[in-house]
Amino acid sequence: MSTPILKSAKFDSKVKSYWMVLGIITCVLCLVGIPFIPFVAFIIWLVAGRILAAMSANLLERKLVVKRGVFFKEEKSIPLEKITDVGLSQGPLMRLFGLYRLSFETAGQSGHGALVSLLGVVDASEFREAILTQKDNLTAQQPTTKSAVHEPQSQVELIRALTYSVKNIEQMLVTMLDDKK
């Protein structure tokens, strides 16, 4: 019973070059790291290919599944109805390489920033639109909640239940006060 994949993200190999330039800039800015530039560039070039190969993002009918990690595997499943925003951003260095970052924010997420972000998705705007379209389709398919005809009755029942609970609490308080005397 596997869910069909509606769209899969492909990651641009230019991410490797982006990470290398970012590492070199970091080393140059640190001045102390200048002698380590060749070593850092070599390590990034070796590891970046494996990191990219381990990354995947699949849009399913009701969720987005993101997998990544070489040494520490991570898999996140984000229900589409919980996604509140899909951001598309590009910094100056990313613009040089033609890369975009997709960031996903969800309802109920704690803290600032994205729950998940993906760097270097090929046709990032197309993937973003596919997610938002599927989210809209899913929202449109969901049946509406109780009709307005049944609402007043359920509100009356709720008020009765709350009144009953308050009376029980009052009775317990009276009993506790009588016990203390």
N, C-alpha and C positions, 0 to 999 in steps of 0.2 A: 504494500500500500504506500508507494512513494508518491510524493506530490510532484506534479510536473513543474519544471523550471520554466518560468516565463521569459526571463532574460538573465544573462550572465555578464558580469563585468570583466573586461580584459584590461590588464594593466600595462601601461606604456613602459618600454625598456629604458626610456630616457630618465626614469626615476633614478636609475643607478648613477648616471652622470650628475643629476641634481644632488644626490646625497654626497657624491665625491666632492663637488664644488663647495657644497655647504661645509663638509669636513675640512677642506683646505682653507676656506675663509675663516673657520673657527680657529684653526691652528695659526694662521697668519695673525689674526687678532690677538691671540694669546702670546705672540712673539716667542715664548719659550717652546712652543710646539713646532716652530719652523723646521728644526732638524728632523722632526717626525713626519713631515708631510709625505714623503715617499712611502713610508711604512703605513700610515693611515690610509692613503689612497689605495695601496695594494690590498689591505684588509677589507676596505669597503667594497672594492671591486670584486673580491672573492665572495664575500658574504651576501652582497646585495642581490645577486642572481638567485640565490637560494631563498632569500626572503621574499622576493617577487614571485617565485614559483610556488611558494606556500600560501600566497594571498589569493583569496577568492571571495566574490560577492555574488550571490544568486538571489534573484527576485522570484519568489514563489507566489502562489495565489494569495496567501494570507500573511506572509512574512518575508522579511529580508534576512538571509543567512550570510554572515560574514565570518570567514575563517582566515587565520593568519598565525604565523609563528614557526620558527625553525626548531629552536630548543624548547621553548615553552609554547605549546599549542594553545590557541584561544579560538573559541567559536561562540559567536553571539547571534542570537535569533531575536529579531526585532519585529513584533507584530505591527503590521501596517496601520492598524487603527490607532496605535499609540504614537506614531510618528507625527510630530507637530510641525517640523521644519526640515527641509533638505537644503542645506546651504551649499553654494558653489563659490569657492574663493580661489584667488590667484595672487600671489605675492610677486614682487619684481623679479626675483631669481626664478620663480616658477614660470613667469611669463617668458623669460629668456629660453626656457626649455619647452614651452608650450604645454605645461602641466596644470592641472586643476586639482583642488582638494574638495571632495564631497564630505559634508558633515551632517550627521543625523541627530536631531534632538527629539526627545520623546516626552510625552506627558508623564508627569510624576517623577522625572529624573531629578536627582538631588545635585546641587552644585551648579557652577557655571560651565559653559562650554558644551561640546558635543559628546554624546554617549559613544559614538563611533565616528571615526573619520577615515576616509580612503584617499590616498594620494596617488595620482597618476592613472585614474580610470580612463581608458580610451573612450572617446565620445562621451565625456562626463555629463554634458548637458542632456544628451539623448537618454542616458541611463537615469538621470534625475527625473526627466519627464515621464519615463516609463514607470518609475516608482510612484510618482504623484498621480498618474493616470490610474494605475492599479489601485491605489489608496482610494481615489474618488469612486472607482467602479465598485470596490468592496463596500464603501459607505452607502452607495446608492442601492446595493443589493440587500442590505440589512433591513429587516422589517422595522417599522416604526414602533415605538413603545405603546403602552396602553392608550386607547382612544380617549378623547375628552369625555365621552359618555360615562366611562367607568371611573374616571378620576375622582369625582366627588365622593363616590361610595368608598373608595380606598382611603381617602382623607378622613372620612367619618370613622372608619375602622381604626385608623392610626390614632385619632384623637381619643377614641374609647380605650385603646390599649394604653396610651400614655396616662390617661386619667386613672385607670386601674392600677398602674404602676405607682403613681404618686400616692394614691390612697394606701397601698401596701407599705410604702416607705413611711408615711405618716404614722401608720399603725405600729410599725417597728420602732419608731422613735418614741412614741408614747409608752410602749412596753419597756424600752430601755430606761426611760426617765422614771417610770414607776419602780423598776428594779433597783435603781440607785437610791431611792428614798427609804 
